[in-house]
Structure formats: C-alpha cells, structure tokens
Amino acid sequence: MGGLSIWHWLILLVIVLLVFGTKKLRNIGADLGGAVKGFKDGVRGDEEAAKKQAELANTAAGPGTTIEGEVKDRQKG
C-alpha cells in the first residue's frame, strides 16, 4: 500500500503512449536531450575560455617573453 508496483507503472506507460503517441514522445525526448547537450557544451565552453584566459595571463610576462619599453631617468630636484 503506498508504493507503486511494476504493473501500475506499465499501465501508466500504456496510457501515456495512447494519449501522446510514440512520435510525439520521441520528439520530446530528442528536444530534452538536445537541451541537456547544449547546456553541457555551454558549461564546458565557459571553462575552456577561462583556462585560455588564465594561460594568456600567465604567459604574457612569463619567461621567454620580451617586454618593450622606454627607460627615462628621473632627476632629483
């Protein structure tokens, strides 16, 4: 009592298939899968962009780079 048995789930599945049809359920599943994949790609893209930015910041003045500039003497006055 209180829990659903396997037979309840099977009957519920048959009713859902009859109401929505297999094609519509397949489209909903594909849309949901595409949304999840897009979300994962977006998160991964943000992480990759942050890594690239950190690498550029670390290598900009690191060993092996040349920084050009002009040296001026200050006169004490």
Biopython code that builds the backbone (N, CA, C, O; Angstrom):
import numpy as np
from Bio.PDB.StructureBuilder import StructureBuilder

atoms = [
    (1, "MET", "N", (0.847, -1.178, 0.000)),
    (1, "MET", "CA", (0.000, 0.000, 0.000)),
    (1, "MET", "C", (0.893, 1.243, 0.000)),
    (1, "MET", "O", (1.822, 1.278, 0.807)),
    (2, "GLY", "N", (0.703, 2.195, -0.782)),
    (2, "GLY", "CA", (1.522, 3.403, -0.787)),
    (2, "GLY", "C", (2.554, 3.408, -1.904)),
    (2, "GLY", "O", (2.824, 4.459, -2.484)),
    (3, "GLY", "N", (3.133, 2.260, -2.215)),
    (3, "GLY", "CA", (4.127, 2.192, -3.286)),
    (3, "GLY", "C", (3.464, 1.710, -4.570)),
    (3, "GLY", "O", (2.440, 1.028, -4.541)),
    (4, "LEU", "N", (4.064, 2.075, -5.688)),
    (4, "LEU", "CA", (3.524, 1.632, -6.966)),
    (4, "LEU", "C", (4.275, 0.392, -7.427)),
    (4, "LEU", "O", (5.506, 0.362, -7.412)),
    (5, "SER", "N", (3.543, -0.613, -7.830)),
    (5, "SER", "CA", (4.173, -1.832, -8.314)),
    (5, "SER", "C", (4.522, -1.676, -9.794)),
    (5, "SER", "O", (4.196, -0.664, -10.413)),
    (6, "ILE", "N", (5.174, -2.668, -10.343)),
    (6, "ILE", "CA", (5.564, -2.644, -11.750)),
    (6, "ILE", "C", (4.334, -2.593, -12.650)),
    (6, "ILE", "O", (4.381, -1.983, -13.718)),
    (7, "TRP", "N", (3.247, -3.214, -12.243)),
    (7, "TRP", "CA", (2.022, -3.220, -13.046)),
    (7, "TRP", "C", (1.419, -1.821, -13.135)),
    (7, "TRP", "O", (0.900, -1.432, -14.181)),
    (8, "HIS", "N", (1.486, -1.073, -12.051)),
    (8, "HIS", "CA", (0.982, 0.306, -12.101)),
    (8, "HIS", "C", (1.781, 1.139, -13.095)),
    (8, "HIS", "O", (1.213, 1.912, -13.866)),
    (9, "TRP", "N", (3.103, 0.976, -13.074)),
    (9, "TRP", "CA", (3.950, 1.729, -13.988)),
    (9, "TRP", "C", (3.698, 1.327, -15.442)),
    (9, "TRP", "O", (3.682, 2.187, -16.323)),
    (10, "LEU", "N", (3.503, 0.051, -15.703)),
    (10, "LEU", "CA", (3.224, -0.407, -17.065)),
    (10, "LEU", "C", (1.894, 0.141, -17.577)),
    (10, "LEU", "O", (1.802, 0.578, -18.724)),
    (11, "ILE", "N", (0.880, 0.119, -16.743)),
    (11, "ILE", "CA", (-0.426, 0.662, -17.138)),
    (11, "ILE", "C", (-0.303, 2.159, -17.397)),
    (11, "ILE", "O", (-0.865, 2.672, -18.365)),
    (12, "LEU", "N", (0.428, 2.858, -16.538)),
    (12, "LEU", "CA", (0.634, 4.289, -16.734)),
    (12, "LEU", "C", (1.382, 4.563, -18.037)),
    (12, "LEU", "O", (1.053, 5.511, -18.749)),
    (13, "LEU", "N", (2.380, 3.749, -18.353)),
    (13, "LEU", "CA", (3.137, 3.902, -19.594)),
    (13, "LEU", "C", (2.242, 3.700, -20.820)),
    (13, "LEU", "O", (2.333, 4.453, -21.789)),
    (14, "VAL", "N", (1.384, 2.686, -20.773)),
    (14, "VAL", "CA", (0.465, 2.432, -21.890)),
    (14, "VAL", "C", (-0.488, 3.599, -22.073)),
    (14, "VAL", "O", (-0.760, 3.993, -23.207)),
    (15, "ILE", "N", (-0.996, 4.156, -20.999)),
    (15, "ILE", "CA", (-1.919, 5.297, -21.093)),
    (15, "ILE", "C", (-1.203, 6.508, -21.689)),
    (15, "ILE", "O", (-1.755, 7.202, -22.543)),
    (16, "VAL", "N", (0.028, 6.759, -21.238)),
    (16, "VAL", "CA", (0.795, 7.895, -21.773)),
    (16, "VAL", "C", (1.062, 7.698, -23.263)),
    (16, "VAL", "O", (0.946, 8.646, -24.040)),
    (17, "LEU", "N", (1.416, 6.485, -23.668)),
    (17, "LEU", "CA", (1.651, 6.210, -25.089)),
    (17, "LEU", "C", (0.388, 6.416, -25.911)),
    (17, "LEU", "O", (0.447, 6.934, -27.026)),
    (18, "LEU", "N", (-0.752, 6.014, -25.366)),
    (18, "LEU", "CA", (-2.016, 6.195, -26.091)),
    (18, "LEU", "C", (-2.392, 7.667, -26.208)),
    (18, "LEU", "O", (-2.918, 8.097, -27.235)),
    (19, "VAL", "N", (-2.129, 8.427, -25.175)),
    (19, "VAL", "CA", (-2.518, 9.843, -25.191)),
    (19, "VAL", "C", (-1.585, 10.655, -26.091)),
    (19, "VAL", "O", (-2.051, 11.427, -26.928)),
    (20, "PHE", "N", (-0.282, 10.484, -25.924)),
    (20, "PHE", "CA", (0.667, 11.322, -26.658)),
    (20, "PHE", "C", (1.150, 10.703, -27.953)),
    (20, "PHE", "O", (1.462, 11.430, -28.895)),
    (21, "GLY", "N", (1.220, 9.420, -28.028)),
    (21, "GLY", "CA", (1.749, 8.766, -29.221)),
    (21, "GLY", "C", (3.259, 8.671, -29.166)),
    (21, "GLY", "O", (3.921, 9.468, -28.501)),
    (22, "THR", "N", (3.792, 7.695, -29.867)),
    (22, "THR", "CA", (5.233, 7.457, -29.806)),
    (22, "THR", "C", (6.038, 8.545, -30.501)),
    (22, "THR", "O", (7.137, 8.880, -30.059)),
    (23, "LYS", "N", (5.503, 9.101, -31.587)),
    (23, "LYS", "CA", (6.245, 10.120, -32.327)),
    (23, "LYS", "C", (6.419, 11.377, -31.486)),
    (23, "LYS", "O", (7.504, 11.959, -31.450)),
    (24, "LYS", "N", (5.379, 11.788, -30.825)),
    (24, "LYS", "CA", (5.457, 12.992, -30.006)),
    (24, "LYS", "C", (6.400, 12.776, -28.819)),
    (24, "LYS", "O", (7.172, 13.670, -28.471)),
    (25, "LEU", "N", (6.341, 11.605, -28.205)),
    (25, "LEU", "CA", (7.242, 11.309, -27.091)),
    (25, "LEU", "C", (8.693, 11.261, -27.553)),
    (25, "LEU", "O", (9.589, 11.700, -26.832)),
    (26, "ARG", "N", (8.928, 10.732, -28.745)),
    (26, "ARG", "CA", (10.281, 10.686, -29.291)),
    (26, "ARG", "C", (10.802, 12.102, -29.526)),
    (26, "ARG", "O", (11.961, 12.396, -29.236)),
    (27, "ASN", "N", (9.945, 12.977, -30.052)),
    (27, "ASN", "CA", (10.352, 14.367, -30.285)),
    (27, "ASN", "C", (10.648, 15.082, -28.971)),
    (27, "ASN", "O", (11.607, 15.848, -28.879)),
    (28, "ILE", "N", (9.827, 14.832, -27.962)),
    (28, "ILE", "CA", (10.065, 15.451, -26.654)),
    (28, "ILE", "C", (11.393, 14.965, -26.089)),
    (28, "ILE", "O", (12.162, 15.758, -25.547)),
    (29, "GLY", "N", (11.667, 13.677, -26.211)),
    (29, "GLY", "CA", (12.934, 13.128, -25.727)),
    (29, "GLY", "C", (14.126, 13.702, -26.467)),
    (29, "GLY", "O", (15.153, 14.002, -25.859)),
    (30, "ALA", "N", (13.998, 13.856, -27.775)),
    (30, "ALA", "CA", (15.096, 14.427, -28.566)),
    (30, "ALA", "C", (15.334, 15.890, -28.189)),
    (30, "ALA", "O", (16.480, 16.327, -28.083)),
    (31, "ASP", "N", (14.263, 16.638, -27.989)),
    (31, "ASP", "CA", (14.398, 18.038, -27.589)),
    (31, "ASP", "C", (15.047, 18.163, -26.217)),
    (31, "ASP", "O", (15.900, 19.023, -25.998)),
    (32, "LEU", "N", (14.639, 17.305, -25.307)),
    (32, "LEU", "CA", (15.219, 17.329, -23.967)),
    (32, "LEU", "C", (16.697, 16.947, -24.012)),
    (32, "LEU", "O", (17.520, 17.575, -23.347)),
    (33, "GLY", "N", (17.034, 15.931, -24.784)),
    (33, "GLY", "CA", (18.433, 15.532, -24.926)),
    (33, "GLY", "C", (19.282, 16.622, -25.553)),
    (33, "GLY", "O", (20.418, 16.845, -25.135)),
    (34, "GLY", "N", (18.739, 17.302, -26.553)),
    (34, "GLY", "CA", (19.462, 18.406, -27.186)),
    (34, "GLY", "C", (19.691, 19.569, -26.227)),
    (34, "GLY", "O", (20.742, 20.209, -26.253)),
    (35, "ALA", "N", (18.702, 19.835, -25.384)),
    (35, "ALA", "CA", (18.838, 20.910, -24.409)),
    (35, "ALA", "C", (19.917, 20.578, -23.382)),
    (35, "ALA", "O", (20.713, 21.441, -23.011)),
    (36, "VAL", "N", (19.943, 19.341, -22.928)),
    (36, "VAL", "CA", (20.967, 18.921, -21.962)),
    (36, "VAL", "C", (22.353, 18.988, -22.591)),
    (36, "VAL", "O", (23.306, 19.432, -21.950)),
    (37, "LYS", "N", (22.469, 18.548, -23.843)),
    (37, "LYS", "CA", (23.758, 18.591, -24.531)),
    (37, "LYS", "C", (24.216, 20.032, -24.726)),
    (37, "LYS", "O", (25.393, 20.342, -24.540)),
    (38, "GLY", "N", (23.299, 20.906, -25.097)),
    (38, "GLY", "CA", (23.642, 22.321, -25.254)),
    (38, "GLY", "C", (24.099, 22.948, -23.952)),
    (38, "GLY", "O", (25.029, 23.755, -23.935)),
    (39, "PHE", "N", (23.444, 22.575, -22.861)),
    (39, "PHE", "CA", (23.837, 23.089, -21.550)),
    (39, "PHE", "C", (25.243, 22.628, -21.188)),
    (39, "PHE", "O", (26.059, 23.420, -20.716)),
    (40, "LYS", "N", (25.525, 21.346, -21.410)),
    (40, "LYS", "CA", (26.859, 20.811, -21.109)),
    (40, "LYS", "C", (27.924, 21.493, -21.962)),
    (40, "LYS", "O", (28.994, 21.833, -21.457)),
    (41, "ASP", "N", (27.645, 21.695, -23.243)),
    (41, "ASP", "CA", (28.599, 22.364, -24.125)),
    (41, "ASP", "C", (28.834, 23.801, -23.682)),
    (41, "ASP", "O", (29.959, 24.297, -23.741)),
    (42, "GLY", "N", (27.782, 24.463, -23.242)),
    (42, "GLY", "CA", (27.914, 25.837, -22.761)),
    (42, "GLY", "C", (28.770, 25.922, -21.516)),
    (42, "GLY", "O", (29.601, 26.821, -21.393)),
    (43, "VAL", "N", (28.578, 25.007, -20.605)),
    (43, "VAL", "CA", (29.381, 24.992, -19.380)),
    (43, "VAL", "C", (30.827, 24.667, -19.720)),
    (43, "VAL", "O", (31.747, 25.296, -19.197)),
    (44, "ARG", "N", (31.030, 23.696, -20.586)),
    (44, "ARG", "CA", (32.378, 23.306, -20.989)),
    (44, "ARG", "C", (33.060, 24.465, -21.710)),
    (44, "ARG", "O", (34.254, 24.693, -21.512)),
    (45, "GLY", "N", (32.328, 25.197, -22.537)),
    (45, "GLY", "CA", (32.889, 26.334, -23.263)),
    (45, "GLY", "C", (33.335, 27.432, -22.324)),
    (45, "GLY", "O", (34.373, 28.052, -22.552)),
    (46, "ASP", "N", (32.569, 27.690, -21.265)),
    (46, "ASP", "CA", (32.952, 28.695, -20.289)),
    (46, "ASP", "C", (34.223, 28.289, -19.557)),
    (46, "ASP", "O", (35.091, 29.124, -19.306)),
    (47, "GLU", "N", (34.335, 27.015, -19.216)),
    (47, "GLU", "CA", (35.531, 26.535, -18.525)),
    (47, "GLU", "C", (36.753, 26.641, -19.432)),
    (47, "GLU", "O", (37.829, 27.031, -18.978)),
    (48, "GLU", "N", (36.597, 26.296, -20.708)),
    (48, "GLU", "CA", (37.716, 26.373, -21.649)),
    (48, "GLU", "C", (38.140, 27.823, -21.869)),
    (48, "GLU", "O", (39.334, 28.109, -21.965)),
    (49, "ALA", "N", (37.185, 28.732, -21.950)),
    (49, "ALA", "CA", (37.517, 30.148, -22.132)),
    (49, "ALA", "C", (38.262, 30.680, -20.911)),
    (49, "ALA", "O", (39.202, 31.461, -21.056)),
    (50, "ALA", "N", (37.858, 30.270, -19.722)),
    (50, "ALA", "CA", (38.552, 30.705, -18.507)),
    (50, "ALA", "C", (39.967, 30.155, -18.469)),
    (50, "ALA", "O", (40.892, 30.855, -18.057)),
    (51, "LYS", "N", (40.151, 28.899, -18.896)),
    (51, "LYS", "CA", (41.504, 28.320, -18.929)),
    (51, "LYS", "C", (42.391, 29.066, -19.908)),
    (51, "LYS", "O", (43.543, 29.363, -19.592)),
    (52, "LYS", "N", (41.874, 29.376, -21.094)),
    (52, "LYS", "CA", (42.669, 30.089, -22.088)),
    (52, "LYS", "C", (43.050, 31.472, -21.587)),
    (52, "LYS", "O", (44.176, 31.926, -21.790)),
    (53, "GLN", "N", (42.109, 32.137, -20.931)),
    (53, "GLN", "CA", (42.394, 33.469, -20.406)),
    (53, "GLN", "C", (43.453, 33.399, -19.309)),
    (53, "GLN", "O", (44.331, 34.260, -19.246)),
    (54, "ALA", "N", (43.382, 32.395, -18.453)),
    (54, "ALA", "CA", (44.381, 32.231, -17.399)),
    (54, "ALA", "C", (45.749, 31.917, -17.999)),
    (54, "ALA", "O", (46.761, 32.425, -17.516)),
    (55, "GLU", "N", (45.799, 31.097, -19.033)),
    (55, "GLU", "CA", (47.072, 30.785, -19.688)),
    (55, "GLU", "C", (47.686, 32.027, -20.323)),
    (55, "GLU", "O", (48.895, 32.240, -20.239)),
    (56, "LEU", "N", (46.852, 32.841, -20.956)),
    (56, "LEU", "CA", (47.371, 34.068, -21.553)),
    (56, "LEU", "C", (47.901, 35.017, -20.488)),
    (56, "LEU", "O", (48.921, 35.674, -20.698)),
    (57, "ALA", "N", (47.231, 35.094, -19.361)),
    (57, "ALA", "CA", (47.685, 35.969, -18.286)),
    (57, "ALA", "C", (49.005, 35.463, -17.704)),
    (57, "ALA", "O", (49.870, 36.262, -17.347)),
    (58, "ASN", "N", (49.161, 34.159, -17.609)),
    (58, "ASN", "CA", (50.385, 33.595, -17.049)),
    (58, "ASN", "C", (51.563, 33.711, -18.007)),
    (58, "ASN", "O", (52.694, 33.924, -17.569)),
    (59, "THR", "N", (51.319, 33.576, -19.289)),
    (59, "THR", "CA", (52.420, 33.586, -20.251)),
    (59, "THR", "C", (52.740, 34.978, -20.772)),
    (59, "THR", "O", (53.759, 35.154, -21.440)),
    (60, "ALA", "N", (51.909, 35.969, -20.491)),
    (60, "ALA", "CA", (52.139, 37.304, -21.034)),
    (60, "ALA", "C", (53.448, 37.901, -20.527)),
    (60, "ALA", "O", (54.164, 38.526, -21.310)),
    (61, "ALA", "N", (53.785, 37.735, -19.261)),
    (61, "ALA", "CA", (55.015, 38.299, -18.720)),
    (61, "ALA", "C", (55.907, 37.200, -18.162)),
    (61, "ALA", "O", (56.767, 37.458, -17.320)),
    (62, "GLY", "N", (55.705, 36.005, -18.620)),
    (62, "GLY", "CA", (56.482, 34.880, -18.116)),
    (62, "GLY", "C", (57.828, 34.785, -18.802)),
    (62, "GLY", "O", (58.173, 35.641, -19.616)),
    (63, "PRO", "N", (58.588, 33.757, -18.483)),
    (63, "PRO", "CA", (59.906, 33.585, -19.084)),
    (63, "PRO", "C", (59.803, 33.391, -20.589)),
    (63, "PRO", "O", (58.887, 32.745, -21.095)),
    (64, "GLY", "N", (60.767, 33.968, -21.282)),
    (64, "GLY", "CA", (60.801, 33.811, -22.725)),
    (64, "GLY", "C", (60.024, 34.877, -23.479)),
    (64, "GLY", "O", (59.957, 34.825, -24.707)),
    (65, "THR", "N", (59.438, 35.837, -22.784)),
    (65, "THR", "CA", (58.715, 36.898, -23.467)),
    (65, "THR", "C", (59.510, 38.187, -23.381)),
    (65, "THR", "O", (60.246, 38.414, -22.420)),
    (66, "THR", "N", (59.360, 39.002, -24.359)),
    (66, "THR", "CA", (60.071, 40.269, -24.405)),
    (66, "THR", "C", (59.085, 41.396, -24.169)),
    (66, "THR", "O", (58.040, 41.482, -24.814)),
    (67, "ILE", "N", (59.438, 42.246, -23.241)),
    (67, "ILE", "CA", (58.598, 43.408, -22.960)),
    (67, "ILE", "C", (59.388, 44.634, -23.408)),
    (67, "ILE", "O", (60.496, 44.886, -22.935)),
    (68, "GLU", "N", (58.806, 45.374, -24.314)),
    (68, "GLU", "CA", (59.485, 46.550, -24.821)),
    (68, "GLU", "C", (58.991, 47.784, -24.084)),
    (68, "GLU", "O", (57.819, 47.880, -23.719)),
    (69, "GLY", "N", (59.880, 48.703, -23.877)),
    (69, "GLY", "CA", (59.500, 49.938, -23.208)),
    (69, "GLY", "C", (60.619, 50.948, -23.314)),
    (69, "GLY", "O", (61.648, 50.685, -23.936)),
    (70, "GLU", "N", (60.425, 52.077, -22.721)),
    (70, "GLU", "CA", (61.400, 53.151, -22.761)),
    (70, "GLU", "C", (61.768, 53.499, -21.325)),
    (70, "GLU", "O", (60.900, 53.641, -20.464)),
    (71, "VAL", "N", (63.065, 53.634, -21.081)),
    (71, "VAL", "CA", (63.545, 53.977, -19.742)),
    (71, "VAL", "C", (63.879, 55.457, -19.722)),
    (71, "VAL", "O", (64.598, 55.960, -20.586)),
    (72, "LYS", "N", (63.357, 56.132, -18.742)),
    (72, "LYS", "CA", (63.661, 57.552, -18.581)),
    (72, "LYS", "C", (64.299, 57.755, -17.209)),
    (72, "LYS", "O", (63.906, 57.131, -16.223)),
    (73, "ASP", "N", (65.279, 58.631, -17.172)),
    (73, "ASP", "CA", (65.909, 58.959, -15.890)),
    (73, "ASP", "C", (65.099, 60.036, -15.196)),
    (73, "ASP", "O", (64.595, 60.973, -15.816)),
    (74, "ARG", "N", (64.995, 59.870, -13.915)),
    (74, "ARG", "CA", (64.341, 60.919, -13.121)),
    (74, "ARG", "C", (65.421, 61.779, -12.498)),
    (74, "ARG", "O", (66.418, 61.280, -11.977)),
    (75, "GLN", "N", (65.208, 63.045, -12.561)),
    (75, "GLN", "CA", (66.160, 63.948, -11.947)),
    (75, "GLN", "C", (65.627, 64.367, -10.586)),
    (75, "GLN", "O", (64.466, 64.750, -10.445)),
    (76, "LYS", "N", (66.493, 64.288, -9.598)),
    (76, "LYS", "CA", (66.089, 64.719, -8.267)),
    (76, "LYS", "C", (66.081, 66.229, -8.238)),
    (76, "LYS", "O", (67.032, 66.868, -8.686)),
    (77, "GLY", "N", (65.038, 66.791, -7.725)),
    (77, "GLY", "CA", (65.013, 68.222, -7.758)),
    (77, "GLY", "C", (64.437, 68.823, -6.612)),
    (77, "GLY", "O", (64.362, 70.049, -6.530)),
]
sb = StructureBuilder()
sb.init_structure("model")
sb.init_model(0)
sb.init_chain("A")
sb.init_seg("    ")
for serial, (resi, resn, name, xyz) in enumerate(atoms, 1):
    if name == "N":
        sb.init_residue(resn, " ", resi, " ")
    sb.init_atom(name, np.array(xyz, "f"), 0.0, 1.0, " ", f" {name:<3s}", serial, name[0])
structure = sb.get_structure()
